[in-house]
Amino acid sequence: MNPFILFSEAFRKLLRRKDAKEQFSELQHLLFGKEEIVQFYNARSEGYVDIRTVFQTTKEQDDELLEYFGPFKDEDSDRMAFDVAKHVNNIMTYTSDTVRFGKPEYWASPYDTFKSRKDDCDGSACLIVKVWGLLGIPASR
């Protein structure tokens, strides 16, 4: 089952508006009686987007990440999580989004961050979280 919600083009246009966060929060409150069920963030300096789209990768990209990070697979998920995070932090070179992408904020895909070995803190964090998921660390951890 695909964990990503497919939105209509009209809805995606609404999300790109400057007041999208407020409108979506109001919609969630009306539908579910509470806010913040889905997090939207201005992840690409282009308006609010469903942040889960940042993590979308192809099967081939996932396979390449698994091949590289496979040696970190361990029965102890806490040890595995620590080792992956430490390794990612060691291979990355901090580069601001303004320098790398020409935008004040840009969340690259974990695969793109892995290939370039350059990004800021959110790029490293997204790569770590993606690899944890591929290695089987449950999101609830």
C-alpha positions as CSV (number, residue, x, y, z in Angstrom):
1,M,0.0,0.0,0.0
2,N,1.3,3.4,-0.9
3,P,1.7,5.6,2.2
4,F,1.4,8.8,0.2
5,I,-1.9,10.5,-0.3
6,L,-2.6,11.6,-3.9
7,F,-4.1,15.1,-4.0
8,S,-5.9,16.6,-7.0
9,E,-4.1,19.3,-8.9
10,A,-6.6,21.9,-7.6
11,F,-5.8,20.9,-4.1
12,R,-2.1,21.1,-4.7
13,K,-2.5,24.6,-6.2
14,L,-4.3,25.6,-3.0
15,L,-1.4,24.3,-1.0
16,R,1.0,26.5,-2.9
17,R,-0.9,29.7,-1.8
18,K,0.7,31.8,0.9
19,D,-2.3,31.2,3.2
20,A,-2.4,27.5,2.6
21,K,-1.3,26.5,6.0
22,E,-4.1,28.4,7.7
23,Q,-6.7,27.1,5.3
24,F,-5.5,23.5,5.6
25,S,-5.5,23.7,9.4
26,E,-9.1,24.9,9.3
27,L,-10.1,22.1,6.9
28,Q,-8.4,19.5,9.1
29,H,-10.2,20.9,12.2
30,L,-13.6,20.7,10.3
31,L,-13.0,17.2,9.1
32,F,-11.3,15.6,12.0
33,G,-12.0,17.9,15.0
34,K,-8.3,18.6,15.4
35,E,-5.4,20.2,13.6
36,E,-2.0,19.0,12.4
37,I,-2.9,15.5,11.1
38,V,-0.7,16.1,8.1
39,Q,2.3,18.4,8.4
40,F,2.9,20.9,5.7
41,Y,6.1,22.8,5.5
42,N,7.6,25.4,3.1
43,A,10.3,22.8,2.3
44,R,11.3,24.3,-1.1
45,S,10.7,28.0,-0.7
46,E,7.8,27.6,-3.1
47,G,4.8,27.4,-0.7
48,Y,3.6,24.7,1.5
49,V,4.0,21.1,0.4
50,D,3.2,17.7,2.0
51,I,6.6,17.0,3.5
52,R,6.2,13.3,2.8
53,T,6.9,13.9,-0.9
54,V,10.5,14.8,0.0
55,F,11.0,11.1,0.9
56,Q,9.7,9.6,-2.4
57,T,12.4,7.7,-4.1
58,T,12.5,5.0,-6.9
59,K,13.0,1.3,-6.2
60,E,16.5,1.6,-7.9
61,Q,17.4,4.5,-5.6
62,D,16.2,2.5,-2.5
63,D,18.2,-0.5,-3.7
64,E,21.4,1.7,-4.0
65,L,20.9,3.1,-0.5
66,L,20.3,-0.4,0.9
67,E,23.4,-1.7,-0.8
68,Y,25.5,1.1,0.7
69,F,24.0,1.1,4.2
70,G,23.3,-2.7,4.3
71,P,26.4,-3.4,6.4
72,F,24.8,-1.3,9.2
73,K,22.0,-3.8,9.5
74,D,22.0,-5.1,13.1
75,E,19.6,-7.0,15.4
76,D,19.9,-4.1,17.9
77,S,17.8,-1.3,16.2
78,D,19.2,1.3,18.6
79,R,22.8,0.5,17.7
80,M,21.9,0.4,14.0
81,A,20.1,3.8,14.3
82,F,23.1,5.3,16.0
83,D,25.7,3.9,13.6
84,V,23.7,5.1,10.5
85,A,23.3,8.6,12.0
86,K,27.0,8.8,12.9
87,H,28.1,7.6,9.5
88,V,25.8,10.0,7.6
89,N,27.1,12.9,9.7
90,N,30.7,11.9,8.9
91,I,30.3,11.7,5.1
92,M,28.3,14.9,4.8
93,T,29.7,18.4,4.1
94,Y,27.5,21.1,5.4
95,T,26.3,23.4,2.6
96,S,23.6,25.9,3.0
97,D,20.5,25.8,0.8
98,T,21.3,29.3,-0.5
99,V,24.7,28.1,-1.8
100,R,23.5,24.7,-3.1
101,F,20.1,25.5,-4.5
102,G,19.9,29.3,-4.6
103,K,16.9,29.2,-2.2
104,P,16.7,30.1,1.5
105,E,15.1,26.7,2.1
106,Y,15.1,23.5,0.0
107,W,14.7,19.9,1.2
108,A,16.4,17.6,-1.3
109,S,15.4,14.0,-1.6
110,P,17.4,11.7,0.7
111,Y,18.9,10.0,-2.4
112,D,20.0,13.4,-3.9
113,T,21.6,14.2,-0.5
114,F,23.3,10.9,-0.4
115,K,24.7,11.2,-3.9
116,S,26.0,14.8,-3.5
117,R,27.2,14.3,0.1
118,K,26.4,18.1,0.6
119,D,23.4,19.6,2.3
120,D,22.3,21.3,5.5
121,C,20.9,19.8,8.6
122,D,17.5,18.9,7.2
123,G,19.1,17.1,4.3
124,S,21.2,14.9,6.6
125,A,18.2,14.3,8.8
126,C,16.0,13.2,5.9
127,L,18.7,10.9,4.6
128,I,19.1,9.3,8.1
129,V,15.3,8.8,8.5
130,K,15.0,7.3,5.0
131,V,17.8,4.8,5.6
132,W,16.4,3.9,9.0
133,G,13.1,3.1,7.3
134,L,14.8,1.0,4.6
135,L,16.7,-0.9,7.3
136,G,13.5,-1.8,9.0
137,I,13.6,0.6,12.0
138,P,9.9,1.2,12.7
139,A,8.7,4.8,12.4
140,S,7.4,4.6,16.0
141,R,11.0,4.3,17.3
